[in-house]
Amino acid sequence: MTDTARARKLADRIRVVVAETLQRRIKDPRLGYVTITDTRITGDLREATVFYTVYGDDEERAASAAALESAKGVLRSEVGRQTGVRFTPTLTFVPDALPDNARTIDDLLAKAKAADAEVREASSGATYAGEADPYRKPGEADEDEDTEGNDGESPSGGKGAAGA
């Protein structure tokens, strides 16, 4: 069993090595603006999954995926050279779904904002169904008792001290 801290450190190192190698050594014209977002490695340190994003449309994403697959051997040898592990892990490139998820969340937030604006617009001219302040104030309670006609009962319906 391998140490998870070691696997995490190796995954971080692989991410840095792959990103630097893509930037400096790989000169494939199909390779677009690729960003390495994350790397995960199995517990036995034999397989590494490299997540990436590509800035551009679907055609540029497909071309970049093909360029990464063709550069896999060079990238793996560079990872083995710079990490110094006994067995160099195999690299698998997976497009990251993070931008798509972020776009979906942005769309949902825009819909919620539009719905809030609709409610705010509909309620802008609305008034209260009753009074604006439905609670009694201390001065108003005395006025109500005087107008009801006091027959010995308190406003709560019970007999007062004089009526008992």
JOCORPE-V607941 format. One record per helix or strand of 2 or more residues. SS is the DSSP state (2 for helix, 1 for strand). FROM is the first residue (numbers start at 0). TO is the last residue. If there is no record, write none. Layout:
# JOCORPE-V607941
SS,FROM,TO
SS,FROM,TO
This chain:
# JOCORPE-V607941
2,3,23
1,32,40
1,46,54
2,57,69
2,71,82
1,89,94
2,97,122
2,137,147
